[in-house]
Amino acid sequence: MNTSKLERAQRSIDELRPRAEADPMRPVFHFHPRSRWMNDPNGTIYVDGYYHLFYQLNPYGDAWGSIHWGHARTRDFTEWEHLPIALAPDGDEYEHFCYSGCAVVPEDGPPRIFYTSVSADRETHPHTQRSAVGTADLVSWHKGEPPTLTLADAPTGTRADWRDPYVFEHDGRHFMVVAAVIPHDGQDRAAVLLYRAEDRSLDRWSYVQPLHLYEEEVTFAECPNLFRIGERWVLIVSPFGPLRYAIGADGDPPDRFAPDRVGIVDYSAEYYATNTFLVDGRVILVAWIRGFPKGRGWNGCLSIPRELGISTDGDLIQTPIEEVRSLRTRGGTVAPEVLRSNRVELGDVPVRGVEIEGTLRIGPHGRAAIRLSSEEGPLFSLEFDGATSTLHAEGIPVRLDPERSAEQPISFRVFVDRSVVEAFIDGGRRCVTRVAENLLQADRLVLETDDGAGFGYLHYWEMIPIEYRDWDTSTRAQ
């Protein structure tokens, strides 16, 4: 890797760091780079006690642009170490951007990054899937030649913008999925393509088949993630809108993926471009949170990591990882007699950096709301409507279980981090993420119900910031 490019990019990050860190809108318990633009999480991998996070980074602005790969690591998601930038685009006619991908550490080989190499002219130079080989500590990377996969390795007629390789292992073999648009029955269809490694070197790959084809309303299935929860394969894609999941039947191998359950990961498109940590049976999902205003010296952050499971009736379950609880500090519980009022205003809740947990009972015609407010009125609202079994999150409808009885409580955990709200509803069966620019004026929590609804309990905790440190080269041998 050209060290002068990486050093120049790092200096640009450092130059804007004071401005970014001083911005009161910037989240404090969601991971982000020191400054500038961040998007997709990449190369999420656990090695020697560290969770390594690579991510899309524009070190020269707070908007999408010259995409590099940033890098950080953590042992527990609450203390992070910023590592040197991992990848920079070559800057020649073939590579202007280093798009999304993954990282792999084979048992009998060096660490590998797989990513999409992108030219400014995709018609003349279609996307290729390239790799880079890393040092044992995953800090320094050297790009390989030739590309791992070119358009000639895809089905005939595949569109030139195929991208986002994701590698996984099954029964001692490595597989890769790639997002693409391919011809099928006379139409262009969004697809996830499946490849198989020829050997343990991961240098040679064979095309297997389309893993999954999407209907016409999905025009592209970006950032495919394919992994197992127990014996079931789960596919998550980012289709230029709210993320979709598909769950396959028990025991099926990846080349016979046949989903029997589909759903929405997060009802907001502000939660996007996921990747996974697969560690000791845990599946931890992270995403890029987007939608922040430009011109503030930073843009984008990582979501709260979510641990995934499958319910007994086949739904995807997402819960904040247990490690997040260590960020809780002073808190409180709202007394039951207070909650019996139709309107409760709580001025002592630290609403700009808080976790709120509780339950709500709502009848077939009941209404309830959780509002972050100021003296002038609500600034952000989660509104529950029993008649339509819907939660409205500032314009985004979230469909709740219509079969729920009036006596069955709805659980919720809501995280507010300056300008970000992440809500986990009904035990994580429904999730919604929003970016809200005006929350700096919020100074109270307001709970509202009519006679057809009521809160069961409500706890809250102030959340402390996660901690960062810069890479110390003296620790490299550790």
C-alpha positions in Angstrom: 0.0 0.0 0.0 1.2 3.5 -0.8 2.1 4.8 2.6 2.2 8.5 1.5 -1.5 8.3 0.4 -2.5 6.8 3.7 -0.5 9.4 5.7 -2.0 12.3 3.7 -5.4 10.9 4.4 -4.7 10.6 8.1 -3.5 14.2 8.3 -6.7 15.3 6.7 -8.7 13.5 9.4 -6.6 15.0 12.1 -7.0 18.5 10.7 -10.7 18.5 11.2 -10.8 16.6 14.4 -11.2 19.5 16.8 -14.2 20.9 14.9 -15.9 17.5 14.7 -15.4 16.7 18.3 -16.8 20.1 19.4 -20.1 19.6 17.5 -22.9 19.2 20.1 -25.0 17.2 17.5 -22.5 14.4 17.2 -23.4 11.2 18.9 -21.3 10.1 21.9 -22.1 6.4 22.5 -22.2 5.5 18.8 -18.8 4.8 17.2 -17.5 7.2 14.6 -14.2 8.2 13.0 -12.3 11.2 14.4 -13.7 13.4 11.7 -15.0 13.4 8.1 -17.3 11.0 6.3 -18.2 7.5 7.3 -20.5 5.0 5.7 -20.7 1.2 5.4 -19.1 -1.0 8.0 -16.8 -3.5 6.3 -14.4 -6.3 7.3 -16.1 -7.0 10.7 -14.0 -9.7 12.2 -12.9 -11.0 15.6 -9.2 -11.8 16.0 -7.1 -12.4 19.2 -9.6 -10.8 21.5 -10.4 -7.8 19.4 -13.5 -6.9 17.3 -12.0 -5.3 14.2 -14.2 -2.8 12.3 -13.2 -1.5 8.9 -15.5 1.1 7.3 -16.0 3.3 4.3 -14.3 6.6 4.9 -13.8 9.8 2.9 -10.9 11.5 4.7 -11.2 14.6 2.6 -14.8 15.8 3.3 -17.9 15.3 5.3 -19.8 14.0 2.2 -19.4 10.9 0.1 -16.3 11.1 -2.0 -12.8 9.6 -2.1 -13.7 6.3 -0.5 -10.9 4.7 1.6 -11.2 2.0 4.3 -10.9 3.2 7.9 -10.1 0.8 10.7 -10.7 0.6 14.4 -10.8 -2.2 17.0 -12.4 -2.8 20.4 -12.6 -5.5 23.0 -16.1 -4.7 24.3 -17.7 -2.0 22.0 -17.3 0.6 24.7 -13.6 1.4 24.3 -12.2 1.8 20.8 -8.8 2.2 19.4 -8.4 4.1 16.1 -6.0 2.2 13.8 -4.2 3.4 10.7 -6.3 3.8 7.5 -6.2 0.3 5.8 -6.9 1.0 2.1 -6.7 4.0 -0.2 -7.8 3.9 -3.9 -4.9 3.5 -6.4 -6.0 6.8 -8.1 -5.4 5.4 -11.6 -8.0 5.0 -14.3 -9.0 1.6 -12.8 -9.6 2.4 -9.2 -11.0 5.7 -7.8 -12.9 4.2 -4.9 -12.5 1.2 -2.5 -16.1 0.1 -2.1 -17.5 -2.3 0.6 -16.3 -5.8 1.4 -15.2 -8.1 4.1 -12.2 -9.5 6.0 -11.2 -13.2 6.5 -8.5 -14.8 8.6 -8.0 -18.3 7.2 -6.6 -21.0 9.4 -3.6 -21.6 7.2 -3.0 -18.2 5.6 -2.6 -14.5 6.2 -5.5 -12.1 6.8 -7.4 -11.1 3.6 -9.6 -8.2 2.7 -12.0 -8.6 -0.2 -13.5 -5.4 -1.6 -15.0 -3.9 -4.7 -12.6 -1.8 -6.8 -14.4 1.0 -8.6 -13.3 3.2 -11.5 -14.9 6.6 -12.2 -16.0 5.1 -15.6 -17.7 1.8 -14.9 -18.7 1.2 -18.5 -15.1 1.3 -19.7 -13.8 -0.3 -16.5 -16.5 -2.5 -14.8 -16.2 -3.1 -11.1 -13.9 -5.8 -10.0 -13.6 -7.7 -6.7 -10.1 -7.3 -5.4 -8.3 -8.6 -2.4 -5.5 -7.3 -0.1 -3.2 -9.3 2.2 -2.6 -8.1 5.7 -0.1 -8.5 8.5 -0.9 -10.7 11.4 -2.2 -7.7 13.5 -4.4 -6.5 10.6 -2.7 -3.1 10.5 -0.8 -3.1 7.2 -2.3 -4.2 3.9 -0.9 -5.0 0.4 -3.3 -5.2 -2.6 -3.1 -8.3 -4.7 -3.0 -8.6 -8.5 -4.8 -9.6 -10.6 -8.3 -9.0 -9.3 -10.0 -11.9 -7.5 -13.1 -11.7 -9.7 -13.8 -9.7 -12.9 -17.1 -9.3 -14.7 -16.1 -12.3 -16.9 -16.5 -14.4 -13.8 -20.1 -13.4 -13.4 -23.1 -14.7 -15.4 -23.3 -13.3 -19.0 -25.1 -10.0 -19.0 -24.3 -9.1 -15.4 -24.4 -5.3 -15.0 -21.0 -3.6 -14.5 -21.8 -2.3 -11.0 -21.8 -5.6 -9.2 -20.2 -5.2 -5.8 -19.9 -5.8 -2.0 -18.3 -9.3 -1.5 -19.1 -11.1 1.7 -17.1 -14.2 2.6 -18.3 -16.9 5.0 -17.2 -20.5 5.9 -19.4 -23.6 5.9 -18.3 -27.2 6.4 -14.7 -26.4 5.9 -15.2 -24.5 2.6 -15.2 -20.7 2.0 -18.1 -19.1 0.0 -18.7 -15.6 -1.2 -21.9 -13.7 -2.0 -21.8 -10.6 -4.3 -24.7 -8.2 -5.1 -25.5 -7.9 -8.8 -28.1 -7.3 -11.4 -28.4 -10.2 -13.9 -30.7 -11.0 -16.8 -33.4 -13.5 -15.9 -36.5 -14.5 -18.0 -36.0 -11.5 -20.2 -35.7 -9.0 -17.4 -32.9 -7.5 -15.4 -33.3 -8.7 -11.8 -31.5 -7.8 -8.6 -29.6 -10.9 -7.4 -27.2 -12.2 -4.8 -24.6 -14.4 -6.5 -22.9 -17.3 -4.8 -19.2 -18.3 -5.3 -17.1 -21.1 -3.8 -13.4 -20.9 -3.1 -11.4 -23.5 -5.2 -8.9 -24.0 -2.3 -7.8 -22.7 1.1 -5.6 -20.0 -0.6 -8.8 -18.0 -1.4 -7.1 -16.9 -4.6 -9.4 -18.8 -7.0 -13.2 -18.8 -6.9 -15.9 -20.6 -9.0 -19.3 -19.3 -9.7 -22.0 -21.5 -8.3 -25.4 -20.0 -9.0 -27.7 -17.1 -8.0 -28.3 -17.6 -4.3 -31.4 -15.4 -4.4 -33.4 -13.4 -7.0 -35.6 -10.4 -6.0 -38.9 -9.3 -7.4 -39.0 -6.1 -9.5 -39.6 -3.7 -6.6 -36.0 -4.4 -5.5 -33.7 -2.8 -8.0 -30.4 -3.7 -6.3 -29.6 -5.8 -3.2 -26.5 -4.0 -1.8 -24.3 -5.3 1.0 -25.5 -8.9 1.2 -24.7 -10.7 4.5 -25.3 -14.5 4.6 -24.8 -16.3 8.0 -26.3 -18.9 10.2 -28.3 -18.6 13.3 -28.5 -22.1 14.7 -29.2 -24.3 11.7 -30.9 -21.6 9.7 -29.4 -19.4 7.0 -30.2 -15.7 7.2 -29.7 -13.3 4.3 -29.8 -9.5 4.8 -29.6 -7.0 2.0 -29.8 -3.2 1.6 -32.1 -2.4 -1.3 -31.8 1.4 -1.4 -34.5 1.5 1.3 -35.3 -0.3 4.6 -33.2 -3.5 5.0 -34.8 -6.8 4.2 -34.1 -10.2 5.7 -34.9 -13.7 4.4 -34.6 -16.9 6.6 -34.0 -20.3 5.1 -35.3 -23.7 6.2 -33.5 -25.7 8.9 -30.4 -27.5 7.8 -30.3 -26.3 4.1 -26.7 -25.8 2.8 -26.1 -22.3 1.3 -26.4 -23.5 -2.3 -30.0 -24.6 -1.6 -31.1 -21.4 0.2 -34.9 -21.4 0.1 -36.3 -18.7 2.4 -39.6 -19.5 4.2 -39.7 -16.2 6.2 -39.0 -12.7 5.0 -39.2 -9.3 6.9 -37.8 -5.9 7.6 -34.6 -5.4 9.6 -35.2 -1.8 10.4 -38.1 0.3 9.2 -36.0 3.3 8.5 -33.6 3.7 5.5 -31.4 5.7 7.9 -30.2 2.3 9.2 -28.2 0.9 6.2 -25.4 -1.3 4.8 -25.0 -3.9 7.6 -22.2 -6.3 8.4 -21.8 -9.0 11.0 -19.4 -10.2 13.7 -19.7 -14.0 14.1 -18.1 -14.9 17.4 -18.7 -18.1 19.5 -22.2 -18.6 18.3 -23.1 -14.9 18.6 -24.3 -13.0 15.5 -23.7 -9.3 16.1 -25.1 -6.9 13.4 -23.9 -3.4 12.9 -25.0 -0.8 10.3 -24.2 2.7 9.1 -26.6 5.4 10.4 -27.0 8.0 7.8 -29.0 11.2 7.2 -27.0 13.8 9.1 -26.6 17.3 7.8 -23.5 18.2 5.9 -21.0 21.0 6.7 -20.3 20.0 10.3 -16.9 18.3 9.9 -18.2 14.8 10.3 -21.0 12.7 8.9 -22.2 9.2 9.8 -21.9 6.8 12.7 -22.2 3.1 13.6 -25.4 1.8 15.0 -25.6 0.2 18.4 -24.5 -3.4 17.8 -27.4 -5.8 17.8 -27.4 -9.5 18.7 -29.5 -11.5 16.4 -31.8 -14.5 17.1 -34.8 -16.2 15.7 -38.0 -16.4 17.7 -40.0 -19.7 18.1 -42.4 -18.6 15.4 -39.6 -17.7 13.0 -39.2 -13.9 13.3 -35.8 -12.2 13.3 -35.1 -10.9 16.8 -32.6 -8.0 17.4 -31.5 -6.9 20.8 -28.8 -4.4 21.9 -25.7 -6.3 22.8 -25.3 -6.9 26.5 -22.1 -4.8 26.6 -24.1 -1.7 26.0 -25.5 -2.0 29.6 -22.0 -1.0 30.9 -22.6 2.5 29.5 -25.5 3.1 31.9 -25.0 5.4 34.7 -27.4 7.3 37.0 -31.0 6.5 36.3 -34.5 6.3 37.7 -37.9 4.6 37.8 -41.2 6.3 37.2 -43.6 5.4 40.0 -46.6 3.4 39.0 -49.1 5.9 40.4 -47.4 8.6 38.2 -47.7 6.4 35.1 -51.5 6.1 35.7 -51.9 9.7 34.6 -52.8 10.3 30.9 -50.0 12.8 30.6 -46.7 12.6 32.4 -43.9 15.2 32.0 -40.5 14.2 33.3 -38.0 17.0 33.4 -35.2 15.1 35.2 -34.6 12.6 32.4 -31.3 13.3 30.6 -33.1 13.1 27.2 -30.1 14.0 25.0 -28.2 10.8 26.1 -30.4 8.2 27.6 -31.8 4.7 27.4 -35.5 4.3 28.2 -37.0 0.9 28.9 -40.6 0.0 29.6 -43.8 -1.6 28.6 -47.1 -0.4 27.2 -50.6 -1.9 27.1 -52.8 -0.6 24.3 -56.3 -1.6 23.4 -57.9 -1.9 19.9 -58.8 1.8 19.9 -56.1 3.1 22.3 -53.3 5.6 21.6 -50.1 6.4 23.4 -46.9 8.4 22.7 -43.3 8.8 24.0 -42.1 12.3 23.2 -38.8 14.1 23.5 -39.9 17.7 24.1 -39.0 21.2 25.0 -41.1 24.0 26.5 -42.3 24.8 23.0 -43.6 21.3 22.4 -42.6 17.9 21.0 -39.4 17.6 19.0 -39.5 13.8 18.4 -42.3 11.3 18.9 -43.0 7.6 18.9 -46.8 7.3 18.6 -48.6 4.0 19.1 -52.0 3.5 17.5 -54.0 0.5 18.7 -56.7 0.8 15.9 -54.1 0.2 13.2 -51.5 -1.8 15.2 -48.9 0.8 14.1 -46.1 2.7 15.6 -45.3 6.0 13.9 -41.7 7.2 14.3 -41.7 10.7 12.9 -43.4 9.8 9.7 -42.2 6.2 9.4 -44.9 3.6 10.1 -43.9 0.4 11.9 -46.4 -2.4 11.7 -47.0 -4.1 15.0 -48.5 -7.5 15.6 -52.2 -7.2 14.7 -53.0 -10.4 16.6 -51.8 -9.0 19.9 -54.4 -9.0 22.7 -55.1 -5.8 24.6 -53.7 -7.4 27.7 -50.4 -8.4 26.1 -47.8 -5.6 26.8 -45.6 -4.1 24.2 -42.0 -3.8 25.4 -39.7 -1.0 24.3 -36.0 0.0 24.6 -35.3 3.5 23.2 -31.8 4.9 22.9 -31.3 8.7 22.4 -27.8 9.9 21.5 -27.9 13.6 20.7 -29.2 13.4 17.1 -29.8 9.6 16.9 -32.8 7.6 18.1 -32.8 3.8 18.0 -35.9 2.0 19.1 -36.3 -1.7 19.8 -40.0 -2.7 20.1 -41.7 -5.9 21.2 -38.5 -7.6 22.3 -36.7 -6.6 19.2 -39.2 -8.0 16.7 -39.5 -4.4 15.3 -36.7 -1.8 15.1 -36.6 1.7 13.8 -33.7 4.2 13.7 -34.1 7.9 13.1 -31.7 10.9 12.8 -33.3 14.0 14.4 -31.4 17.3 14.0 -33.4 19.2 16.6 -33.0 17.1 19.7 -30.4 19.5 21.2 -33.4 21.6 22.4 -35.0 18.7 24.1 -35.1 19.0 27.9 -38.0 16.6 29.0 -39.6 13.3 28.4 -43.4 13.3 27.9 -45.6 10.2 28.1 -49.2 10.4 26.8 -52.0 7.9 26.8 -55.7 7.9 26.3 -58.1 5.7 28.3 -57.5 2.8 26.0 -53.8 2.6 26.8 -51.3 2.7 29.7 -47.7 2.3 30.6 -46.8 -0.7 32.7 -43.4 0.5 33.9 -40.6 2.8 32.8 -36.9 2.9 33.7 -34.3 5.2 32.3 -30.5 5.5 32.5 -28.1 8.3 31.5 -25.6 6.9 29.0 -21.9 7.8 29.2 -19.8 8.3 26.1 -17.7 5.4 24.6 -14.0 6.0 24.9 -11.4 6.4 22.1 -7.7 6.2 22.0 -5.3 6.6 19.1 -3.1 3.7 18.0 0.0 3.2 20.0 2.7 1.6 17.9 4.4 0.2 21.0 1.5 -2.2 21.4 1.8 -3.6 17.9 3.5 -6.8 19.1 0.8 -7.5 21.7 
